[in-house]
């Protein structure tokens, strides 16, 4: 997929240095952290599916005794009220590690008049809001390649600082290809306009140990519809390559078909790995995507609860 910005033929083409300046989020980060906290505060987070049998102190449920289990597990008081033997189960209380990756490459600087925010800003707000909500729910959140998972009340600030300090990955379209443990979870947030084969290689490396994960594609509304007409210039924000076209409208159908095919490939990739795939448009509230991701995480843990 081309990571393009479409401009009228008479418009000035943005240089790479301007793109880098747009991606310098340091002075905007305090505002993004506050926005992320507002989004997190509005989420009905609860336990997001973490309740299940395991190691802990909190009573969860009684269940029938199974032949072969150790007799000391029997709850004799509960069993005395019935003609069956029962075991007292405790709730799993081990914190889970959730690894985030947030795309800050040049294409994420794109923002149209129809959007509420640039893709990079929305990705950061969404990632920090989710991290804040998950930590509030008893989990640990970290950044792939930048910060190990933590359970601090100031997780949004910690992640924001790590992002601001990191300059080495501003040109990276895809997350580091480092596997994470089976019981951990990955949330990858970006525009994912790289070739599907490259995306697949990165996802397969991260999930090689069997971890669960979620792909979140951030899209400007203009990237959905390609509503351009007349003379235009297509400019690749990553490589600085430009292409002048005579009739932008004639490209629209082919563009939309290619985008549909690209997303179909990503959906297939996620399905093969047992992951989920979400498209979030920047003209929609960040809270919509955040709530959907929390629901998906809960569902994936419910489906894989026996793995703990």
N, C-alpha and C positions, 0 to 999 in steps of 0.2 A: 504494500500500500504506500502511495506517495503521501508524504506529510507536507501538504501544500497550504499556502495561503493564496487566495484568489484576489487580485487587485484589478481595477480598471487599467486600461492600457496607459493612461496618462499619469497614473499614480507612481510615487517613488517606491522602489523596491527596498524593503528593509534589509540592512546589512547584518552580518553575523554579530557584530559588536552591539547592535541595538537589541538583538534577541537576547544576548547574554545579560544586558542591562535589565531587560524585562524580567529575566529569570532570577535576578538578584533580589530575593525575597526578604532579606534581613530586616529592612526597615518596615516591611509589612507584617512580619511575623507576630508581633504582639497583638495586632488586630485579628489575625487569623486564629491565634490561640484563644482569644476571647470569644470569637465566633464559634469555634469548636466546642468550647465549654457550654455555650448556650444550646447548641445542638444536642450535646450529651445530656444536659439537664432536662430536655424535653422528651427523652426516650423512656419508654416503659421497659426498663432493662430487666429487672427481676433476676432470676437465676439463669435465664437463657439456656435451659436444658441441662444444667450441670447436676441436677439431682439424680443420683443413682447409687446403687450399693457400692460400698468400698470402705476405705480406711478413714475413720473419723470418729467423733464423739457424739454427733447429733443423731438421735433416733430417726429412722426413716420409715420402716415398716416391719411387720411380721410376715413371715412366709413359712409354708410347710417345710418341715425337716425332710431332707433327702437322704435315703439310705447310703451309707458310706461316709457321711460327714462326721466330724468329731462330735462326740456326745456332749462335750462341754459347751458347744454352741447353742444347745437347746435352752430356751427360756421356759423354765419349769412353771413359773407363775402363770404365764399366758397359756401354756399347754394344759394346766390344771383346770381351765375353764372349758375345755373341749375334749373330745376323744381323739385328738390328733396332737402330734408334737410340732412345736413351732420354733423358729429361729428368729432372733431379733437382729435385723439388719441396720447398720449405720449408714449414713449418707457419705458419699465420696466427698472429701473435703480438700483434696490435693489441688493446688492452683495449677492452671494450665498455661503454657507458654503460647502466646499469639505473636507471630512475626509479621511485621508490616514491611512492604516496600512501596515507596511513593515516587512515581516518575516525575523528574524535574528537568527532563531534556528539553531541547529547544522547541519542539513541536507543542509542548505543553503550555507555551506562552500564548498560544492563539486564543483570541477572544473576539467574537463578533458583536454587533449591536444588539443581537437577540439574546445574548447570554447575560447571566447575572454576575459571572466572574470568569476570569481566565481558567483554563483547565488545570494549571498547576495549583492555583489558589484553592480551587474546589477539591482537588485531590488531597491537599494538605489538611484542609478543614475536615474532610471526611475521615481521613486516617487518624487525626488527633482526637476527633470526637469519639470514634469507635474505641480507641485505646483508653480514653478516659472512662467510657462506659464499662468496658470489660474489666478494667482494674477496680472500678467501683463494685463490680460483681464478684471480686475475689480472684481475678486472674492476673497474669503478668503479661506485659506488652513490651516488645522490642522492635528494633529496626534491622532488617537483614543487612549484614555487613557493616553496620554502624554502631549499634547499641544492643547489648544483651537484654533479655526480658527483665523488667522490673515491676514491682508492685507498689510504687510510690504514689501518693496522692497527687503529686505534681508531675504525673507522667506526660501530660501534654507539653509542659514547659521543657521537660527533659528531652523529649523527642524533637521539639522545635529547635532546641539548642544544637542537637546533633546534626540536624539538617542544615542549619545555618553555617556550622563549622565545616561541613563537608563540601569541598569543591571538586574532588576527584571524580565524582559520579554524575556531574551535571550533563555530561555527554552520553551517559548510558541510557539507552532506550529500554533496556530489559534488566531485571534483577540479577544479582550475582548468582552463579550456578552452584550454590552450596546446599547440599541436602540438609534438611532439618529432621529432628527425631520423630519417630512414628506417632507419638502421642501429642505432638505439637500441631499447631494450625497456622496456615499462611494466608494472608490477605494482601494481594498484589493489586495496586491501584495505578492505572496509567491509561494512555490512549491506545496502546497496543496496535500501532500502525506498522510495525515491523513485519517482515515476511513471516507467514505462519510457521514455517519450518524453524526459524530462529526462536520464535516464541515457544514452540513445542520443546525445543532443546532445553531452554531455561526452566520451563515448568517441570519437565521430566526429571531434570537434575535435582530440583528442590524437593520433589515428591518421591524420589527414588527409594526412600525408606518407608513409604506408605502413609505419609502425613496427609491430613485433610487440607483443603485449600479453596480459595475463592478468587476468581479473576473479576476485577471491576474496571470496566472500560468507561473512561470519561470522554464524553463527546460534546462538542459545541453543536447547537442546533443547525448551524449552517453546514456542518459536516454530514448531517443527516439528509439534507434535502438538496444541496448544491443549487441554490436559487439564483444563479447568475445568468446574465444575458450580455450580448454584445462583445466587443473587444475586451480581452482580459489577459492577464499574465499569471501563470501558475508558478509559484515560487516555493521551492523545497526549503523549509526552515532549517533542516538538519545539514544539508550539503551545499546550500547556496545556489542550487541549480534553478534556472528560470526557463519557462517555455511560454512563448506568445501564441495564443490561439485566436482564431478569427471570430468564432461564434461559441461563446461559453454555453449557451442553452443547448446546443447540439451535443455537448458532452454530458449533460445531466443524466440521461437515461443509462448510459454506459457506466458512469460513475456510481450511480445508485445500485446498479446490478453488481458491480465489483465489490462495493461495500457489503452488500448482502451476502455475497460468496465468502468474503473475508470473515465476517462474523459467524457464518455457518461453520467455517473451519475452526474458529475459536470455541464454539459451542461443542463441536465434536471432540476437540482436545480436552476440554474440561470434563466431558462425559466419560471419556476413556480413562481419565485419571481419578474419577470419582469426585471431581471438584464441581463448583458451581460457576456460572458465568452471568454477570449482570452488566447492563448498559445503563449509565446514568448521564442524563443530559444536563448541561450547565444552565439551562433556563428553568430547571426544576429545583425545589428546595433540597439542600443537602440532607435534611432530616429524612426525606423519603428513602434515599439510598442507605442511610445509616440504619433505619428500622428494618429494611429488607435484609441487610447483611446480618443483623443480630438474629433475625428469624432464621436465616439460612444456617448460621452457625449452630443455633439450637437444634435445627432439624438434622444437621449432619452428625451432631453428637448423639442425638437420639437414635439415629440409624446405626451408629458405630459404638454405642455404649458398652457393648460387650468386649471392646478392645482394651478397656482399662483393667 
